[in-house]
């Protein structure tokens, strides 16, 4: 019989105590991320689960979902659940997943979707529990080195050349938490989305994040040239990791390589602060091929000589009798996409 105990709606303190004993960063499973999500997107709901052993937190899981006709659609748990590195991971993961399924039943959520890192080695466990693999994606991560000269020598020659170009052109990089600079970043992010054809993160999300995150966790980075902000980053930290969450830039400034300089300076700052990983966001699996629409950004990332953290996505229908509601919602969404 398991000695684990489920903690429904765990407190902020429970969440913080768990992460104090866990070295690796996991932005999607921070308590703050859940709070930002539900405030910035009022239709989004957050479900949380904690697991304790001998009154100590050993596992957490956080997911988000929306409802349609009074029924929850998909509880999506990104990069979770997370199990203590000291625990029997197989048993603890099973307990966490069963707890998430119980939440789905209690809240009438049709489907549970889990994005699990390959490093956790729970692929076979999830298949045995009735889950189906529905796809893969990757995080692109760079190992930082306190010796920045050594780190500089490890990246691609083209990247070093671009950084020197930015320096020669007089590109300046600043960190800020001011309202004005956050507004500037949002405009840069919107401009990049319109140019490159991706959906921008709503301005409200960044504004909410700036209020929810404590000052030591977030900041914006701006690259300035000829007195004008031409590129920006929204940066968040968690445990040993710095996350370059979102970026933006103006086409007119790309020729002076502000993005290379901006990330380089952010990595330099991260290294001096003792962070060991720099997360540059997700990359398709399989990775983009030359000539494809995403090849340019993938080639740009690869020049930092990082590595891929592989993530596999699993799903399971928890409430089959409501599956038609999920299908109806999906049909409505597809129709609306074509109309727009």
C-alpha positions, 0 to 999 in steps of 0.5 A: 500500500502506498504511503503517499498522500494527495494534497488537493489545491496545495498552498503556495508554501507547499509548492515552494517547499517542493522546488527548494529540493529540486535543482532543475528549472521548470517554468510551466510547473511554477505556481506563478505560471498558473496564476498568470495564466488564469488572470491573463486568460479568464476562460482558462482554469488551473488545476493543481495537485501535490503529493506528500510523504511523511508530511514532506512535498515529493511531487507536484502537478499543474495543468490548465483547461477550458470548459464548453457547455459546462464540461471541461475539455482537456487538462493539459499538463506541460512538463509535468507531473514532477516527482522528487528526485529522491523518491521511487519515481515509478510509484510516485509518477503513477500516484501523481497521474492517478491523482490527475485523473481523479481531478478530471473526474471530479471537475468533469474534464474529458481528456488528460494530456501529459507532456513528459520529458524523455529524461523522466523515463515514464514512457512505458509507464504511461502506455501501461496506464492506457495513454496514447502517444500523440506527438513530440516536441523539444526544448532547446537548452544551452549549458552555461559556463562561468568562463565566458571566454571558454563558452564563446569558443564553444559556439559557432564561428558565425555566432561570434562574428554576429556578436562582433558586428553588433558591438562594432555597430554600437548595439547596446543591451539593457535590462529593465522592469519599467512599465515603459520598457515592458510596453516597448517589448510588447510592441517589438513582440507584436512586430515580429509576430506580424512579420514572421507569421506567428501568434503573439502572446497577448500583452495582458499576459506580460503585464500580468507576469510583471505583477505576479513574478517577484522582481528577482524572477523577471525582466525585459532585455532591450537591444538599442541602436541609434537611440532606438529599441530594435529587439527585446526579450522577456526573461524569467528565471526558475531554479538553475535555468534562465528562460528566454520566454519570448522575443521581438524585433524590428526588421530595420534593425536586424542587419546589425545582429541585435538578437545575437548580442541580446542573447549573448549579454543575457547568457553572460548575466545568467552565468555571473548569477550562477545559473547553469542552463539557458532555455531558448524555447521549443523546437519541432520534432523532427527538427525543421529541415532546410527550406522549410518555414522554420528552418531559419530560426532553427539554424539560428538556435543551433549555432549556440551549440546547445542540445534538445530536451525531448518531450513526448505528449500523451493523452487519455480520455478520462470521461468517454461519455462526454467525448462528443462535447469535446468533438463538438467544441473542436468542430466549432474551433476549426470552423472559426479558424477557417472563417478568420 
